[in-house]
C-alpha cells in the first residue's frame, strides 16, 4: 500500500519553505529558504522555521545553499585577474569567521534542534577546514544524530576563488525511514555523472539546495525528477537588497537598475516535483514562505516501471561510471617504524 502526504501552502515572513508530509511510517519533508547574507551562524533563525515546519507535521526540513554563514551574492572579494586587494582580503576574513567547523558546536546545536522537533534536517552551510571554505550540506536524523555531510564538488564561476572543492568521500545517500536521502548543491545538478552517482546509490529524496532562482533551473529540476525517478526538493534563497550589508563593490546594480532596498536580488523558486514529473508545490518567485505537498512514495516504483536509469534502462556493457570515494588529502604523514635487528638470523663475521 502506498503512502501519501497532505499539502498546504502557508506563507511565512522571511522564508521559502516547502514542507512535505509523509505518512507515519514514511516521514515528511520541508524545504526552507531564508535570506540575510553574512549573518553570524543563523541557528536561532533556523530553529524558528524548523519549529514552524514541525508544527505543520513536517518530518524532513531542507534549507537552501549556504544558509549558515550566508551565500555571498554580489561580492567580488576584490578579485580580478592580476589584482590583489586589501579590502577583499578583509572581506574574506569576515566571511571565514562566519563559517562553521564540522563537526563542531554549531553542528551539535543543529542536531539538538532536529531532535527537539523530531525532524530529519538537511542544512546548507559554509564549512571551514583550516582556512579553506566548503559549501556543504549537513544531514541530521530526527533522533538528533549528525549523519554526515556533502561538500560541493564543483563551485561555480567566482565561487571557485573563495571555496574549496569537495572530493568523492562526501557523496552520501542515507537510508532513512523517509526514504533514501541525498543532495546535490546548485549547479552540481547540471553534472550528469554526479547525478548518476546519486542514482546509483538509490536516491529517492533528492534535495537540491541552490542559489539559482532562474526559470531555467525549474527545467533542470523537472528533468532530474523524471531521469532519476525520485522526488526533487529544491530550496532556493529569496532575498531582498536590504538583506545584504551595504557595500560599494556589489554587482547588484549591474543586474537590477532599481536600487531601492525592497528590490529582489534572489528570486526564490523553491519547488517540489514528483518522480512522475508532476509539480507538487511551487515554484514561488514572489515571496518568502512555506510550501507543502503530498508525497506518495509509491510514485518512485511507478516511475521506474518505464525508466530506471541505473537499472533496466542502463547498458553497463557499453556505459559504466566509476566513482572514486577515497578522501583526497594534500598532505599525508606516514610514520616509519624501524625494525629491530633479528638476532636469530646469521650475521656476517
NORNORNOR-V896336 format. One record per run of one state. SS is the DSSP state (H for helix, E for strand, - for the rest). FROM is the first residue (numbers start at 1). LEN is the number of residues. If there is no record, write none. Layout:
SS:FROM:LEN  SS:FROM:LEN
//
This chain:
-:1:11  E:12:1  -:13:2  E:15:7  -:22:7  E:29:4  -:33:1  E:34:1  -:35:8  H:43:13  -:56:4  E:60:4  -:64:4  E:68:1  -:69:11  E:80:1  -:81:2  E:83:1  -:84:2  H:86:13  -:99:1  E:100:1  -:101:4  H:105:13  -:118:2  E:120:10  -:130:2  E:132:9  -:141:5  E:146:6  -:152:7  H:159:4  E:163:1  -:164:4  H:168:3  -:171:2  E:173:4  -:177:2  E:179:5  -:184:2  H:186:5  -:191:1  H:192:9  -:201:4  E:205:3  -:208:2  E:210:1  -:211:4  H:215:14  -:229:2  E:231:4  -:235:1  E:236:1  -:237:1  E:238:3  H:241:3  -:244:8  H:252:4  -:256:8  E:264:4  -:268:2  E:270:4  -:274:5  E:279:6  -:285:4  E:289:6  -:295:3  H:298:7  -:305:45
//
